[in-house]
Amino acid sequence: MKKVLRIASGIALVIVGILGLILPVLPGWIFLIPGLVILGEDFPPAKRAADWLKARFDEAREAAFGKKS
């Protein structure tokens, strides 16, 4: 039952995240990344997508604020 709830919550977060990427009033990445992290525990493609998004976020942060120490 826990696994089903975890997968359902991950899918819900990903759906809300995708809607947030489309709609200008909702920040999609706030929901998309946690949803992919939750799904990444059970689905390797979701884990790869979450790792890719984290790497892109780190690159953007370094570009904006300089190298991390």
Backbone hydrogen bonds, N-H to C=O, Kabsch-Sander energy under -0.5 kcal/mol:
donor,donor_aa,acceptor,acceptor_aa,energy
5,L,1,M,-2.2
6,R,2,K,-2.5
7,I,3,K,-2.5
8,A,4,V,-2.6
9,S,5,L,-2.6
10,G,6,R,-2.1
11,I,7,I,-2.5
12,A,8,A,-2.4
13,L,9,S,-2.4
14,V,10,G,-2.2
15,I,11,I,-2.5
16,V,12,A,-2.6
17,G,13,L,-2.4
18,I,14,V,-2.6
19,L,15,I,-2.4
20,G,16,V,-2.3
21,L,17,G,-1.5
22,I,18,I,-1.3
23,L,19,L,-3.3
26,L,23,L,-0.9
28,G,20,G,-0.6
28,G,26,L,-0.8
30,I,27,P,-0.5
31,F,28,G,-1.2
32,L,28,G,-2.7
33,I,29,W,-1.7
35,G,31,F,-1.7
36,L,32,L,-2.4
37,V,33,I,-2.3
38,I,34,P,-2.6
39,L,35,G,-2.4
40,G,36,L,-2.0
41,E,37,V,-0.6
41,E,38,I,-0.9
42,D,39,L,-1.6
43,F,39,L,-2.5
46,A,43,F,-0.7
47,K,43,F,-1.6
48,R,44,P,-2.4
49,A,45,P,-2.1
50,A,46,A,-2.3
51,D,47,K,-2.5
52,W,48,R,-2.3
53,L,49,A,-2.4
54,K,50,A,-2.4
55,A,51,D,-2.1
56,R,52,W,-2.3
57,F,53,L,-2.3
58,D,54,K,-2.3
59,E,55,A,-2.3
60,A,56,R,-2.4
61,R,57,F,-2.5
62,E,58,D,-2.5
63,A,59,E,-2.2
64,A,60,A,-2.1
65,F,61,R,-3.0
66,G,62,E,-1.9
